[in-house]
Amino acid sequence: MASTGPSSQRTGQEAHSTTAPAAGSRRPVLYLLSSDDGLLIELGPLLGDRYRTRPIDSAEQLEPAGDASWAMLIDATTRTDARAQAARFEQQHPLVPLLIVCADGTTADWASARSRGMVSAVIERSALQTPAFADALATLDRQLSAGATDAAAVATPARRGPTMVKRLVLLLIAMTLVLAGTLTWYLRSGGTAGSLAKPAPLVASRPSAPVPMPAMPVTPVAAQAITPAPLAATTPPPVTVTAPQRPVLELLSDARVAFREGKALLPRANEAARGDTALELYMAVLAQDPQNEEARDGLRRLFSMARSRIQSNLGSGKLDEASRLVAAFRNVGIGRDELATLDSQIAAARPRWLVSQARAAIASGDTATANQLMAQVAAGGADRAVLADLRRELDASSARATLTELASRAHAAIVAGALLEPDPDNAQARVRAMQQLDRNHALTLAAQRELQAALLARARSATRAGQFDLAQQVLGSAADYGNGAELAGARKQLQDDMQAAQGRAAAAAAAARDAQKQTASAGTAPADFIRARPTSPIAVTFPQQAFEAGQHGYVIVEFMLSPKGKALEPRVLEADPVRIFDAAAIQAVRGGRFDTSALADPGKPQRARIRITFK
């Protein structure tokens, strides 16, 4: 390793200054492919004004502008795909200089690539401040100064050789196709030529320098030459030129790097094959050299690692990942007996995994997925007892979900006051449906208690309003959900109120009889009231609770009839049943208009009575 002291830095600076571009010249572009910002910062003062630097993330981002010369620097210290990027760059830009910055002590890993001209120079990270980096830049400058037209002439011999061979091969193929097409046309046209058929296109699988086509002289033909028919059917098929395989040494070198870094040994889960893992690299080596001992030894080491991962996947239920790893080693001739054992373990673990997944789906309420998994369990020949347990768990889960939905709807009906029929969506119907599913379930018992409490509140309200028949009906429905202290108290309150109402009714009846007797004894004494006659039908509203209970009756209202026909100070004189229709009768009389022709004094109010019947 060269010294990094002041003298070394001064030497590097002198080397930089000697090759710096002259004023006014267009500086070349140096693309920097690196994931390390620290390296980019360090390269800034080292490159100075020598290049126009452009950091990129991949070789696909290269955008060479016009005829400006350019080069490439790849940071192999942080980029795990440095070799793949370098190989792709070599295929797409075989004549452009390439500089590699590698980790300390790894220069030998790039020896194969450098020997065949894949890269122009390789420099270790710690040598950036030494003359070695200045020499690497000088190499780039020499290649760039030659220009794009004769870049192949300044390239290393190992790099120029394959390029020239490729160009010669392409040229020979093109000439052969042209001659074949001309000869075919000549034979079909009977030995005359009016024009030359165009040669078939040459299709290449990788970009390369354009292939010069030889000029074909055209011999003038006589005036009596016959124009040939089209030769579409005889056109030769296009020829495809494929890129050569990567050398075995390069593949092995990349596999060693993958093993050393420990980041890309086996293919990643749920990712398409990229060809950069140690397993894929060793298999690529065996495809070219089936007896390569290093590749076979590497596969044996990888199989030991894969076996541990497969066992881990079996323990965590990742059966698809385990099957994928087993399949990766199936055709490499390693561990056949162990692979068969692993296949058996995966096959034995799959039913257990399906059962666990089915139970998880049942617990989450995913009935459709649970049914699908249970069908797979049955198809795999699982124990009938296990299937029966799963079916019971699924049924219980479905019933629980249905009970939860019914309980929610019952609660909403109770809040809305729809406790009993004739409401179509009443709480009583929801609770009955829950009882049919599971009478003893906690949700069912809770819904029953909530409905009973609402019914007791409704019965008390009807009792206070004197709607005794309605209160009795509601209490009968509440008794369906248990006889507790609250129900007994509500019944006693109803009984007491009913007895009190009967006493008041009896007293009123006695008073009425006494009044009748007094009237009869008075003989022809004039009555102190007149019968009110509405001038138009009065609006009477039938009470909703009485309608629901099917009650009917009448109310006698007494009031002062004003000279204008309005009812003043109305009061209930008699009612049957008591308090059921009182409010509705008073409201109807207040809103009515009555005939005043019967008034004794047209200018003074007089007491009047009217009977309103509810049926």
C-alpha positions in Angstrom: 0.0 0.0 0.0 1.4 3.4 -1.0 2.1 6.1 1.7 -0.7 8.6 2.5 1.6 11.3 3.9 2.1 14.9 2.6 4.5 13.8 -0.1 2.0 11.3 -1.5 -0.8 13.9 -1.5 1.5 16.4 -3.3 2.3 13.8 -5.9 -1.4 13.1 -6.5 -2.1 16.8 -6.8 0.7 17.2 -9.3 -0.7 14.3 -11.3 -4.1 15.9 -11.3 -2.7 19.3 -12.4 -0.7 17.8 -15.2 -3.8 16.2 -16.8 -6.3 18.9 -16.0 -8.1 20.1 -19.2 -7.1 23.3 -20.7 -9.1 26.5 -20.3 -12.1 26.6 -22.5 -12.1 22.8 -23.2 -15.2 20.8 -22.5 -14.6 18.6 -19.4 -15.5 14.9 -19.5 -18.3 13.6 -17.4 -17.6 11.1 -14.6 -20.7 9.2 -13.4 -20.5 8.1 -9.7 -22.5 5.0 -8.8 -22.3 4.9 -5.0 -24.5 4.6 -1.9 -22.0 6.3 0.4 -22.3 10.1 0.7 -19.0 10.1 2.5 -17.2 8.8 -0.6 -18.8 11.4 -2.8 -17.7 14.1 -0.4 -14.2 12.7 -0.3 -14.0 12.5 -4.1 -15.0 16.2 -4.6 -11.6 17.8 -3.7 -9.7 14.9 -5.3 -11.3 15.3 -8.7 -11.4 19.1 -8.6 -12.3 20.7 -12.0 -11.0 17.6 -13.8 -14.4 16.1 -14.4 -18.1 17.0 -14.3 -19.3 14.5 -11.7 -22.9 13.2 -11.7 -24.0 10.8 -8.9 -26.5 8.0 -10.0 -28.2 5.1 -8.3 -28.0 2.5 -11.1 -26.5 2.1 -14.5 -29.9 2.6 -16.1 -29.8 6.3 -15.1 -26.9 7.0 -17.5 -27.7 9.8 -19.9 -24.6 10.5 -22.0 -25.1 14.0 -23.5 -24.1 14.6 -27.1 -20.5 13.9 -28.1 -19.0 14.7 -24.7 -16.6 12.0 -23.5 -17.5 10.3 -20.2 -16.5 7.5 -17.8 -17.9 5.5 -15.0 -16.9 5.0 -11.3 -18.6 2.2 -9.3 -18.3 2.1 -5.5 -18.0 -1.6 -4.6 -17.5 -0.9 -0.9 -21.3 -0.2 -0.2 -23.0 -1.5 -3.4 -23.7 -5.3 -3.0 -24.7 -5.4 -6.6 -21.4 -3.8 -7.9 -20.5 -6.8 -10.0 -23.9 -7.0 -11.6 -23.9 -3.3 -12.3 -20.3 -3.6 -13.8 -21.4 -6.5 -16.0 -24.5 -4.7 -17.2 -22.3 -1.6 -17.9 -19.8 -3.7 -19.9 -22.6 -5.1 -22.1 -24.1 -1.7 -22.8 -21.0 0.4 -23.1 -18.0 -1.8 -23.9 -15.8 1.1 -25.0 -16.3 3.5 -22.1 -13.6 3.5 -19.3 -14.7 2.0 -16.0 -13.1 2.6 -12.6 -13.9 0.4 -9.5 -13.4 1.6 -5.9 -13.3 -1.6 -3.7 -12.9 -2.4 -0.1 -9.4 -2.7 1.4 -7.8 -6.1 0.6 -10.4 -7.0 -2.1 -8.5 -5.9 -5.2 -7.9 -9.6 -6.1 -11.6 -10.2 -6.4 -11.6 -8.0 -9.5 -8.5 -9.5 -11.0 -10.5 -11.6 -13.5 -12.6 -8.7 -14.6 -9.6 -6.5 -15.0 -7.5 -9.1 -16.9 -10.1 -9.4 -19.6 -10.6 -5.6 -19.9 -13.9 -5.4 -18.1 -12.6 -2.5 -16.0 -9.9 0.1 -16.6 -8.6 0.4 -13.1 -9.3 -0.9 -9.5 -8.4 1.2 -6.5 -8.9 0.4 -2.8 -10.9 2.9 -0.7 -7.9 3.7 1.6 -5.7 4.5 -1.5 -7.8 7.5 -2.7 -5.3 9.9 -1.2 -2.3 8.1 -2.8 -0.6 8.3 -6.2 -2.4 5.0 -7.0 -5.6 7.0 -7.4 -3.8 9.6 -9.5 -2.5 6.8 -11.8 -6.1 5.4 -12.1 -7.3 8.8 -13.2 -4.5 9.2 -15.6 -5.5 5.9 -17.2 -9.0 7.2 -17.6 -7.7 10.4 -19.1 -5.6 8.6 -21.6 -8.7 6.6 -22.8 -10.9 9.7 -22.8 -8.4 11.8 -24.7 -8.4 9.4 -27.6 -12.1 10.4 -28.4 -15.2 8.3 -29.1 -14.2 7.4 -32.7 -11.0 5.5 -31.8 -11.7 4.5 -28.2 -11.2 0.9 -29.2 -7.7 1.7 -30.2 -6.7 2.9 -26.7 -8.5 0.2 -24.8 -6.5 -2.6 -23.3 -5.7 -5.5 -25.6 -7.7 -7.9 -23.6 -10.7 -5.6 -24.0 -10.1 -4.8 -27.6 -9.8 -8.3 -28.8 -13.3 -9.6 -28.1 -14.8 -6.4 -29.5 -13.1 -6.7 -32.8 -14.0 -10.4 -33.1 -17.7 -9.6 -32.4 -17.6 -6.9 -35.1 -16.0 -9.3 -37.6 -18.5 -12.0 -36.9 -21.4 -9.5 -37.4 -19.9 -8.3 -40.6 -19.5 -11.8 -42.0 -23.1 -12.7 -41.0 -24.4 -9.6 -42.8 -22.4 -10.3 -45.9 -23.6 -13.9 -46.0 -27.2 -12.9 -45.7 -26.9 -10.3 -48.5 -25.2 -12.9 -50.8 -27.8 -15.5 -50.0 -30.7 -13.1 -50.7 -29.1 -12.0 -54.0 -28.5 -15.6 -55.1 -32.0 -16.7 -54.3 -33.5 -13.8 -56.2 -31.3 -14.5 -59.1 -32.3 -18.2 -59.4 -36.1 -17.4 -59.0 -35.9 -14.7 -61.7 -34.3 -16.9 -64.3 -30.9 -15.2 -64.2 -32.0 -11.6 -64.6 -31.8 -8.8 -62.1 -33.7 -5.6 -62.0 -33.1 -4.7 -58.4 -31.4 -6.2 -55.4 -33.6 -7.6 -52.5 -33.0 -6.0 -49.2 -31.1 -8.3 -46.7 -32.9 -9.6 -43.7 -32.5 -7.5 -40.6 -29.8 -8.5 -38.1 -31.2 -8.7 -34.6 -28.7 -8.4 -31.7 -29.6 -9.2 -28.1 -27.2 -6.5 -26.7 -26.2 -3.0 -27.9 -22.9 -2.8 -29.8 -21.1 -0.6 -32.2 -22.8 -0.3 -35.6 -21.7 -2.8 -38.2 -20.6 -1.2 -41.5 -22.4 -2.8 -44.4 -20.4 -3.4 -47.6 -21.3 -1.5 -50.7 -22.9 -3.8 -53.3 -22.3 -2.7 -56.9 -25.3 -2.8 -59.1 -24.7 -4.0 -62.7 -26.8 -2.1 -65.4 -29.3 -4.4 -67.0 -30.5 -4.5 -70.6 -33.7 -2.8 -71.7 -35.5 -6.1 -72.2 -34.8 -7.3 -68.5 -37.9 -8.8 -66.9 -38.9 -7.5 -63.5 -39.0 -10.4 -61.0 -41.9 -11.2 -58.7 -41.8 -10.3 -55.0 -39.6 -12.6 -52.9 -41.5 -12.3 -49.6 -41.6 -16.1 -49.3 -37.9 -16.6 -49.8 -36.6 -13.9 -47.4 -34.2 -15.6 -44.9 -35.3 -15.5 -41.2 -33.7 -13.0 -38.9 -30.6 -14.1 -37.1 -30.4 -13.6 -33.3 -26.9 -13.0 -31.8 -27.0 -13.7 -28.0 -24.6 -12.4 -25.5 -21.9 -14.8 -24.2 -22.3 -16.5 -20.8 -20.5 -15.0 -17.9 -17.1 -16.8 -17.3 -16.9 -19.4 -14.6 -14.2 -17.5 -12.8 -16.3 -14.4 -12.6 -19.3 -16.3 -11.3 -17.2 -18.0 -8.6 -15.7 -14.7 -7.6 -19.1 -13.2 -7.1 -20.2 -16.2 -5.1 -17.2 -15.8 -2.8 -18.2 -12.2 -2.2 -21.8 -13.2 -1.5 -20.5 -15.7 1.1 -18.1 -13.2 2.7 -20.8 -10.5 3.0 -23.5 -13.0 4.1 -26.3 -10.9 2.6 -27.2 -12.7 -0.6 -26.8 -16.5 -0.1 -30.2 -17.9 -0.8 -33.0 -16.5 -2.9 -35.2 -14.1 -1.1 -38.8 -14.9 -0.3 -41.6 -13.5 -2.6 -39.0 -12.1 -5.0 -38.2 -13.0 -8.6 -34.8 -14.6 -9.2 -32.2 -12.0 -10.0 -29.1 -14.2 -10.4 -27.0 -12.5 -7.7 -27.3 -14.9 -4.8 -24.7 -17.5 -4.0 -27.0 -20.3 -4.8 -27.9 -19.0 -8.3 -24.2 -18.2 -9.0 -23.1 -21.7 -8.1 -25.8 -23.2 -10.2 -24.8 -21.1 -13.1 -21.2 -22.4 -12.7 -22.4 -26.0 -12.7 -24.4 -25.3 -15.9 -21.1 -24.7 -17.6 -18.9 -26.9 -15.6 -20.9 -29.8 -13.9 -17.8 -31.1 -12.1 -16.6 -27.9 -10.6 -15.6 -28.8 -7.0 -15.8 -25.3 -5.6 -19.4 -24.8 -6.8 -20.4 -28.2 -5.5 -18.8 -27.6 -2.1 -20.5 -24.2 -2.0 -23.9 -25.8 -2.7 -23.3 -28.3 0.1 -22.6 -25.4 2.5 -25.7 -23.6 1.3 -27.8 -26.7 1.8 -26.7 -26.9 5.4 -27.9 -23.3 5.9 -31.1 -23.9 3.9 -31.9 -27.0 6.0 -31.8 -24.9 9.1 -34.0 -22.3 7.6 -36.5 -24.9 6.3 -36.8 -26.3 9.9 -37.4 -22.8 11.2 -40.0 -22.2 8.5 -41.7 -25.5 9.5 -41.8 -24.3 13.1 -43.3 -20.9 12.2 -45.8 -22.3 9.7 -44.1 -20.8 6.6 -44.7 -24.0 4.6 -44.6 -22.3 1.1 -41.2 -20.8 1.9 -40.0 -24.1 3.1 -41.2 -25.8 -0.1 -39.6 -23.2 -2.2 -36.2 -23.8 -0.6 -36.5 -27.5 -1.0 -37.4 -27.1 -4.7 -34.3 -24.9 -5.2 -32.0 -27.9 -4.2 -34.0 -30.6 -5.8 -32.1 -30.8 -9.1 -28.5 -30.1 -8.0 -27.7 -33.7 -6.8 -27.2 -32.8 -3.2 -28.9 -34.3 -0.1 -31.5 -36.3 -2.0 -32.4 -38.4 1.1 -32.6 -35.3 3.3 -34.8 -33.6 0.7 -37.2 -36.5 0.7 -37.3 -36.3 4.5 -38.0 -32.6 4.4 -40.8 -33.1 1.8 -42.4 -35.6 4.2 -42.1 -33.2 7.1 -43.7 -30.4 5.0 -46.5 -32.8 3.9 -47.1 -33.8 7.5 -47.1 -30.2 8.8 -49.5 -28.9 6.2 -52.7 -30.3 7.7 -51.7 -28.9 11.1 -51.0 -25.5 9.6 -54.3 -25.6 7.8 -56.1 -26.4 11.1 -54.4 -23.5 12.9 -55.2 -21.1 10.0 -58.8 -22.3 10.1 -59.0 -21.6 13.8 -57.5 -18.1 13.3 -60.1 -17.4 10.6 -62.9 -18.6 12.9 -61.6 -16.4 15.7 -61.5 -13.3 13.5 -65.1 -14.0 12.2 -63.9 -14.7 8.6 -66.5 -17.5 7.9 -65.7 -17.7 4.1 -62.0 -18.3 4.6 -62.6 -20.7 7.5 -64.9 -22.8 5.2 -62.3 -22.9 2.4 -59.5 -24.0 4.8 -61.7 -26.6 6.4 -62.4 -28.0 2.9 -58.7 -28.3 2.3 -58.3 -30.0 5.7 -61.0 -32.5 4.7 -59.4 -33.1 1.3 -56.1 -33.8 3.0 -57.6 -36.7 5.0 -57.5 -35.0 8.4 -58.9 -36.7 11.5 -62.7 -36.6 11.6 -62.6 -35.5 15.3 -60.5 -32.5 14.3 -63.0 -31.6 11.6 -65.9 -32.0 14.0 -64.2 -29.7 16.5 -63.6 -27.1 13.7 -67.3 -27.4 12.7 -68.4 -26.8 16.3 -66.1 -23.8 16.7 -67.4 -22.3 13.4 -71.0 -22.9 14.3 -70.5 -21.3 17.7 -68.7 -18.3 16.1 -71.5 -17.9 13.6 -74.1 -18.1 16.4 -72.2 -15.5 18.4 -72.0 -13.2 15.5 -75.8 -13.5 14.9 -76.5 -13.0 18.6 -74.4 -9.8 18.6 -76.3 -8.5 15.6 -79.7 -9.3 17.1 -78.7 -7.8 20.5 -77.7 -4.6 18.7 -81.0 -4.4 16.9 -83.0 -5.1 20.1 -81.2 -2.3 21.9 -82.0 0.1 19.0 -85.7 -0.9 19.1 -85.8 -0.3 22.9 -84.2 3.1 22.6 -86.8 4.0 19.9 -89.7 2.8 22.1 -90.7 -0.1 19.8 -91.1 -2.7 22.6 -94.1 -4.8 21.4 -96.3 -5.4 18.4 -97.7 -3.9 16.2 -94.3 -2.3 15.6 -92.7 -4.5 12.8 -89.2 -4.2 14.2 -90.0 -4.5 17.9 -87.6 -5.5 20.6 -89.7 -8.5 21.7 -89.3 -10.2 18.3 -85.5 -9.7 18.4 -85.2 -11.2 21.9 -87.4 -14.2 20.9 -85.0 -14.9 18.0 -82.0 -14.7 20.4 -83.8 -17.2 22.8 -84.2 -19.6 19.9 -80.5 -19.5 19.1 -79.2 -19.7 22.7 -81.5 -19.0 25.6 -78.6 -19.1 28.2 -76.1 -17.0 26.3 -74.9 -13.9 28.1 -76.1 -11.6 25.3 -79.5 -13.2 25.4 -79.9 -12.7 29.1 -78.7 -9.1 28.9 -81.2 -8.3 26.2 -84.0 -9.9 28.3 -83.1 -7.8 31.3 -83.0 -4.6 29.2 -86.4 -5.3 27.6 -88.1 -6.2 30.9 -86.9 -2.9 32.5 -88.3 -0.9 29.5 -91.6 -2.8 29.8 -91.9 -2.0 33.5 -91.3 1.6 32.8 -94.0 1.6 30.2 -96.5 -0.1 32.6 -95.9 2.5 35.3 -96.5 5.3 32.9 -99.8 3.7 31.7 -100.8 3.2 35.4 -100.2 6.9 36.2 -102.3 7.9 33.2 -105.2 5.6 34.2 -104.6 3.2 31.3 -105.0 0.1 33.4 -105.8 -2.3 30.6 -102.6 -1.2 28.8 -100.6 -1.5 32.0 -101.9 -5.0 32.6 -100.9 -6.1 29.0 -97.4 -4.7 29.3 -96.9 -6.3 32.7 -97.9 -9.6 31.2 -95.3 -9.3 28.5 -92.6 -8.4 31.1 -93.4 -11.5 33.1 -92.1 -13.6 30.2 -88.6 -12.6 31.2 -88.8 -13.5 34.9 -90.7 -12.6 38.1 -88.6 -10.3 40.1 -89.1 -7.7 42.9 -89.5 -4.9 40.3 -92.3 -6.8 38.5 -94.1 -7.5 41.8 -93.9 -3.9 42.8 -95.3 -2.7 39.5 -98.2 -5.1 39.8 -99.0 -3.9 43.3 -98.9 -0.3 42.2 -101.3 -1.1 39.3 -103.7 -2.9 41.7 -103.8 0.0 44.1 -104.4 2.5 41.4 -107.2 0.4 39.9 -108.9 0.2 43.3 -108.6 3.9 43.8 -110.1 4.6 40.4 -113.0 2.2 41.0 -113.7 4.1 44.3 -113.7 7.4 42.5 -116.0 6.0 39.8 -118.4 4.7 42.4 -118.5 8.0 44.2 -119.2 9.8 41.0 -122.0 7.4 40.1 -123.6 8.0 43.5 -123.3 11.7 43.1 -124.9 11.4 39.7 -127.8 9.4 41.1 -128.3 11.9 43.8 -128.4 14.7 41.2 -131.0 12.8 39.2 -133.1 12.3 42.3 -133.0 16.0 43.1 -133.9 16.8 39.5 -136.8 14.4 39.6 -138.0 15.9 42.9 -137.8 19.4 41.6 -140.6 18.5 39.1 -140.7 21.1 36.3 -137.8 23.2 37.6 -135.8 24.4 34.7 -132.3 22.8 34.1 -129.3 25.0 34.9 -127.5 24.1 31.6 -128.2 23.8 28.0 -127.1 21.0 25.5 -124.3 22.3 23.4 -124.7 21.8 19.7 -121.6 22.2 17.5 -122.0 24.3 14.4 -119.6 22.0 12.7 -118.0 18.6 13.6 -115.4 19.1 16.3 -112.0 17.5 15.8 -111.5 14.6 18.3 -108.1 12.8 18.6 -108.3 9.2 19.7 -105.5 8.6 22.3 -102.7 6.3 20.9 -102.4 4.2 24.0 -106.1 3.6 24.2 -106.1 2.7 20.5 -103.3 0.2 21.0 -105.1 -1.3 24.0 -108.4 -1.5 22.1 -110.3 0.7 24.7 -113.5 2.7 24.1 -115.8 5.0 26.3 -117.3 8.4 26.6 -116.7 11.8 28.4 -119.3 14.4 29.4 -117.7 17.9 29.4 -119.3 20.9 31.0 -118.3 24.5 30.0 -119.5 28.1 29.8 -120.9 28.8 26.3 -120.0 32.4 25.3 -122.2 34.6 23.1 -119.6 34.1 20.4 -120.0 30.3 20.5 -116.7 29.4 22.2 -116.3 27.0 25.1 -115.0 28.6 28.3 -113.6 26.8 31.4 -114.3 23.3 30.2 -114.1 20.5 32.8 -114.9 16.7 32.8 -118.2 16.1 34.5 -118.3 12.3 33.9 -116.0 9.8 32.1 -115.9 6.1 31.5 -113.2 4.8 31.8 -111.8 7.4 34.1 -108.9 9.6 32.8 -108.4 7.7 29.6 -110.2 10.1 27.2 -110.4 13.2 29.4 -107.6 15.2 27.8 -108.7 14.4 24.3 -112.3 15.5 25.1 -111.2 18.8 26.7 -109.0 19.6 23.7 -111.8 18.8 21.3 -114.3 21.1 23.2 -111.8 24.0 23.4 -111.3 23.9 19.6 -115.1 23.7 18.7 -117.7 26.3 17.8 -121.3 25.9 19.2 -124.8 27.2 18.4 -125.8 30.2 20.7 -129.5 30.3 19.8 -130.4 28.5 23.0 -128.8 31.1 25.3 -131.4 32.6 27.7 -129.6 36.0 27.4 -127.8 36.4 24.0 -125.4 38.8 25.7 -124.4 36.5 28.6 -122.6 33.2 28.8 -124.5 30.2 30.0 -123.5 26.7 31.3 -123.6 24.0 28.7 -122.8 20.3 28.4 -121.8 17.9 25.6 -121.2 14.1 25.5 -118.2 12.9 23.4 -118.1 9.2 22.6 -114.8 7.3 21.8 -115.2 4.0 20.0 
